[in-house]
Amino acid sequence: MPGQDVSLGERVAYYRRRRGLSQVVAAQLMGRSEEWLSQVERGARALDRLSVIVQLAGVLGVEPVKLLGKPFLDSMPVRTARRTTVPEHMPAIRRALTRYEAIDRLLDGSRRQQPPDLADLRRLIAQAKGYSQTERWSALAPITPGLLEDAHAAVRMYDGRQQQVAYGLLALAYHVTSGMLDRVGEVDLPWIAAERAMAAADRADDPLLGPVCAWRLAVVLRHAGRIEESRDVPLAAADGLRSSLPETGPARDSVYGALLLKGAVGASTLADATGVRDLMREADSVAARTGDRNDYWFAFGPTNLAIHRVWLAVEMDDPLDALIRSEDVRLEELPPALAERKSSHLITVAWAHHLRRRDHDALNTLRQVRQVAPEQLLFTGRVREMLRLMLKKERRSIRADLREMADFVGVLN
C-alpha cells in the first residue's frame, strides 16, 4: 500500500494496477484519454478537482480518501512533525472523544466534586475556536481533551435549563474538535465528533446550533467523497432554518448564509453551474444585510463571499477566472483573528497560479501563507501535491526557494 509521501498520481497508478486495469481501460471508464491518465500518474497533470477524484476512485474501486493519502498524522514525515505538536496530543484526544458515558460517570464520581463552571467552559470554547480560525493547531490540540471532558461533565452534572446550556456547549466542543481532526488528516474521528455535535445540538437551548452543526457535517461528508449529501445536508438545514426562524437577525442570517455557501461548494463539485449561481446570488442578498461578521465563527459576509467565488472558479475548472476574481478580494479587511480565511484564500490563489503554469507566482503566494498561518501549509493536501508537482520540474529560477518551502512542509525528496 502506498505511503503518505507518494504523490496522488502514484496512488492512482498503484490502485489501478491492483485492480488489474490497463491505462487504456481505466481512462475509457473515466471518459478520458489514455494520455490524460498517463500524465496524472506521472505527475505531469494536476488532479485538482474533488469531483474527478471521486469519479476516479469509483473506477478504481477504492474510497476517495485512499487516493488523497489520509490519514496524515499516522505517517507524518519527521521533518514535518518537528514543526507541530499535534501528533503527541492525538492519543489523548482520541481517548477523550471515544470514551463511553458509563466510564465518564465512574471517573466523575471519583474525581469531581463540583460541575464545571459554564461561563468558564464557554470562554474555553471561544479560545479553542480562536485557535481554529488562526490555524494554531499546536495550541488547540493540548486543550481539546480537557475541553471535551469538561463539556461531558457539564451535561451530566447539571439539570433543567443549565443542562440545556451545557448541551449547547458540548455541541460546540464537538464542532471545533471535528474541524481540527478534519484539518489534520484524520478520517473516522471527524465523523464521530460531527455526529455527536448534531446529537448534542438537538438537546440544547439554541435553535441555531442544529444548522451550525449541519454545516460541519457537510464538510465531513464532502471530504469522504459523498458529494451529493454534502450539498443536500446544508441546503436542507437552510430550508429548515428559513421556515422555523423566518425573522431575520445577524446571527440567524450568518448561519443561513454559511449554509448557502456550503451548498454552493457541493453544487460546484457536481458541476451544477446554475445551482452555484442561484445559491451565491441568495447568499449575496444575505451578506448585504449582515456585512462582515463572525457569528458562530463562520466569518460570513461580503469578504467571505468574494473568497468563495475564487475557490468556486477553481473547482469549476477555470483558474484564470479565479485569478481575475481574486483581485476583488479585500484581504486587508479581514482581522488577524480570521487568519484561516486569509490563508485558505491564498492557497487557492497559489493553486490557480500553479494550474496556469506560473509556479513562481504560486511559490510567492505560499510564502504569504507561511507568514499568516504556517501550520496550515503542513496540513493542507493541496499544498503538498502542488509542491510535489513543482519539484518534478524544478525550474532553476525558483529552485532554492522551492526546496526550502518543500523542506518546511516535508515533501522534499
Residue pairs with C-beta under 8 A, 6 or more apart in sequence:
1 14
2 10
2 11
2 14
2 69
3 75
4 69
4 72
4 74
4 75
4 76
4 77
5 75
5 77
5 411
6 14
6 69
7 43
7 385
7 388
7 389
8 40
8 47
8 53
8 67
8 68
8 69
8 385
9 40
9 41
9 42
9 43
9 45
9 47
10 41
10 43
11 66
11 67
11 69
12 37
12 40
12 41
12 47
12 56
12 60
12 67
13 41
15 60
15 61
15 62
15 66
15 67
16 23
16 26
16 41
16 60
19 60
19 61
21 29
21 59
21 60
23 34
23 37
23 38
23 41
24 34
26 37
26 59
26 60
27 33
27 34
27 36
27 37
29 59
30 36
30 37
30 55
30 56
30 59
36 45
39 45
40 47
43 388
43 389
43 392
44 392
46 354
46 355
46 385
46 386
46 389
47 53
47 56
47 385
48 314
48 351
48 355
48 382
49 269
49 315
49 317
50 64
50 222
50 225
50 227
50 269
50 315
51 227
51 269
51 270
51 271
51 315
53 64
53 67
53 68
53 225
54 64
54 225
54 227
54 269
56 67
57 63
57 64
57 66
57 67
57 225
60 67
63 224
63 225
64 224
64 225
65 187
65 223
65 224
65 225
68 381
69 381
70 185
70 186
70 187
70 381
71 185
71 186
71 187
72 184
72 185
72 186
72 379
72 381
73 86
73 87
73 90
73 184
73 185
73 186
76 87
76 410
77 410
77 411
78 410
79 407
79 410
79 412
80 378
80 409
80 410
81 87
81 410
83 374
83 375
83 378
83 408
83 410
84 137
84 138
84 375
84 378
84 379
85 138
85 141
85 142
86 137
86 138
86 141
86 184
89 141
89 142
89 144
89 145
90 141
90 184
92 144
92 145
93 141
93 144
93 145
93 148
93 177
93 181
93 189
94 189
95 145
96 144
96 145
96 146
96 148
96 149
97 148
97 177
97 189
97 192
97 193
98 192
99 152
101 152
101 156
104 149
104 152
104 153
104 156
105 156
108 153
108 156
108 157
112 153
112 157
115 153
115 154
115 157
115 158
116 150
116 151
116 153
116 154
116 157
118 154
118 158
118 162
118 165
118 166
118 169
121 147
121 150
121 151
121 154
121 166
121 169
122 169
124 143
124 146
124 147
124 150
125 147
125 169
125 172
125 173
125 176
127 143
128 140
128 143
128 144
128 147
128 173
128 176
129 172
129 176
129 297
130 337
131 137
131 139
131 140
131 143
132 140
132 176
132 179
132 180
132 297
132 340
133 294
133 297
133 299
133 337
133 338
133 339
133 340
133 341
134 336
134 337
134 338
134 339
134 340
134 373
135 183
135 339
135 340
135 343
135 373
135 375
135 376
136 373
136 375
137 180
137 183
137 184
137 375
137 379
138 375
140 176
140 180
141 180
144 176
144 177
144 180
147 173
147 176
147 177
148 173
148 174
148 177
151 166
151 169
151 170
151 173
151 174
152 170
154 166
154 169
154 170
155 163
155 166
155 167
155 170
155 200
155 203
158 165
158 166
161 205
164 203
164 204
164 205
165 204
165 205
167 200
167 201
167 203
167 204
167 205
168 200
168 201
168 204
168 205
168 206
168 209
170 200
170 204
171 197
171 198
171 200
171 201
171 204
171 209
171 212
171 213
172 197
172 209
174 193
174 194
174 196
174 197
174 200
174 213
175 193
175 194
175 197
175 212
175 213
175 216
177 193
178 189
178 190
178 193
178 194
178 197
178 216
178 220
179 190
179 216
179 219
181 189
181 190
181 193
182 190
182 219
182 220
182 223
183 379
184 379
185 379
185 381
190 220
190 223
191 220
191 224
194 213
194 216
194 217
194 219
194 220
195 217
197 213
197 216
197 217
198 210
198 213
198 214
198 217
200 209
200 213
201 209
201 210
201 212
201 213
202 210
207 244
207 245
208 241
208 245
208 251
208 252
208 255
208 296
210 237
210 240
211 237
211 238
211 240
211 241
211 255
211 256
211 259
212 255
212 296
212 298
214 233
214 234
214 236
214 237
214 259
215 234
215 237
215 255
215 258
215 259
215 262
215 298
217 233
218 229
218 230
218 231
218 233
218 234
218 262
218 263
218 266
219 230
219 262
221 227
221 229
221 230
221 233
222 230
222 265
222 266
222 269
227 266
227 269
227 270
228 266
228 270
230 262
230 265
230 266
230 269
231 263
231 265
231 266
231 267
231 269
231 270
231 275
232 266
234 259
234 260
234 262
234 263
234 266
235 259
235 260
235 263
235 279
237 259
238 256
238 259
238 260
238 263
241 252
241 255
241 256
241 259
242 256
245 252
248 289
250 290
250 293
250 295
251 295
251 296
253 286
253 289
253 290
253 300
254 290
254 293
254 294
254 295
254 296
254 298
254 300
254 301
255 295
255 296
255 298
255 300
256 286
257 283
257 286
257 287
257 290
257 298
257 300
257 301
258 296
258 298
258 300
260 279
260 280
260 282
260 283
260 286
261 279
261 280
261 283
261 300
261 304
261 305
261 308
263 275
263 279
264 275
264 276
264 279
264 280
264 283
264 308
264 312
265 308
265 311
265 312
265 315
267 275
267 276
267 279
268 276
268 312
268 315
268 316
269 315
271 316
273 316
276 312
276 316
280 305
280 308
280 309
280 312
283 305
284 302
284 305
286 300
287 300
287 301
287 302
287 304
287 305
288 302
290 300
290 301
291 301
291 302
292 299
292 300
292 301
292 302
292 303
292 304
292 333
292 334
293 299
293 300
293 301
294 300
294 337
294 338
298 304
299 334
299 338
299 341
303 329
303 330
303 331
303 333
303 334
303 341
304 341
306 325
306 328
306 329
306 330
307 329
307 341
307 344
307 345
307 348
309 325
309 328
310 322
310 325
310 326
310 329
310 345
310 348
310 349
310 352
311 322
311 344
311 345
311 348
313 319
313 321
313 322
313 325
313 352
314 322
314 348
314 351
314 352
314 355
319 351
319 352
319 353
319 355
319 356
320 352
320 356
322 348
322 349
322 352
323 349
323 352
323 353
323 356
326 345
326 348
326 349
326 352
329 345
331 342
331 345
331 346
334 341
334 342
339 372
339 373
340 373
340 376
342 372
342 373
343 369
343 372
343 373
343 376
344 376
346 365
346 366
346 368
346 369
346 372
347 365
347 366
347 369
347 376
347 377
347 380
347 382
347 383
349 365
350 361
350 362
350 363
350 365
350 366
350 369
350 383
350 386
351 362
351 382
351 386
353 359
353 361
353 362
353 365
354 362
354 386
354 389
354 390
359 390
359 393
359 395
359 398
359 402
360 395
360 397
360 398
362 386
362 390
363 390
363 398
363 401
363 402
363 405
366 377
366 383
366 386
366 405
367 401
367 405
369 376
369 377
369 383
370 377
370 405
370 408
374 408
376 383
377 383
377 408
377 409
378 409
378 410
383 409
384 409
384 410
384 411
387 402
387 405
387 406
387 409
387 411
388 411
390 398
390 402
390 406
391 402
391 403
391 406
391 411
391 412
391 413
394 402
394 403
403 412
406 412
